[in-house]
Amino acid sequence: MVDKLDPMTLQLMSLLVFEEPFESIVQEMHQYSSYTVADELKWLIAKDWIKPCKHLETETNSGVLYDSDQLSAYSFVLTARGLTQLEIQLKLK
């Protein structure tokens, strides 16, 4: 049995099918504070549903390493696990 995710989590995951910088994510999710978005993003990273993709200033791939206090310096994307979870959630609707 899979539990339904809350609407904020689902919206955030839907935005990250393609790589997005943190600032764009915050703009798209304007109904939430940037702190709330950051917390949710970190939770999804810990679950391995989202990964930091690229450090924007250096244009280098970040892999699994990122500075959680400087989220605006990175772009993010769904992992394979995250994409699978998003598909499951969309079927539950």
N, C-alpha and C positions, 0 to 999 in steps of 0.2 A: 504494500500500500504506500502510495506516494502522497505526501501532504501538499496541498496547494500553497504556493508562495504568495506573499502579500503583493499587492499591486506595485509598490515601489520597486521591489526586487525584480519583478517581472519586467517592468519598464526599463530598469537599468540593464538587465541582461539583453533585452531586445535591442537596445542602442549599440551593444557591443558585438553584434554579428560581424561587423567590420571594425577595423581599428579606429579608435576615437581618442583625442587628447582629453585630459581631465577637464579642462575649461569648457570644452564643447559639451561634455556630459552634464556639467553643472548648468549650463545655459538651457539645455534641452529639458532638464528636470527642475525648472525654475520654481515649481511649487514647494520644493524642499530646500532647506539650507545647505550650503556647501559642506558643512560639518556632518550633516546627516548623510549626504551622498558619499562623503569620504569614508564614514564608518561602515556604510553598507558595502562599498567597494572593497574595503579591507577584509570584511567578513567573507565576501565572495572569493577573494584571493586565497584566504585561508582554507576555504572549501575546495580549492583548485577548480573553480568554475570560471574564473577570470584570471588573466595573467598580465603583468606589465609587459608591454611590447617593446617600446623604444624610449630612450632618453631623448627628449626633443632638442635640447641644446647641442648635444654631441652627435646626434643622429646614430647612436650605437644601439644595438639590440640589448635590452636589459636582462633577458632571460628570467631567472627567478629572483634576482637581486634588484631591490629598489629601495628608495628612502621614503618610508611611509609618512614622514613629515613634509615631504616635498612632492606630493602627488601631482601638482600642476606641471612638474617637469617631465611627466611621462604620458605616453598613450597606452591604451588598454584594449584588450580583445578577449572574446570568449575562448576558453579551451575546448577540447573535444568533449570533455565531461560537461562543461557548461552548455554547449550546444545540444547535447543529448538531453540534459535537464530542461532546457528551454522547449525542445520538441515535446517532451512529456507534459510540461505545464500547459502548452498550447492545446494539447489533446484533451486536457481536463476541463477546459472552458466550456 
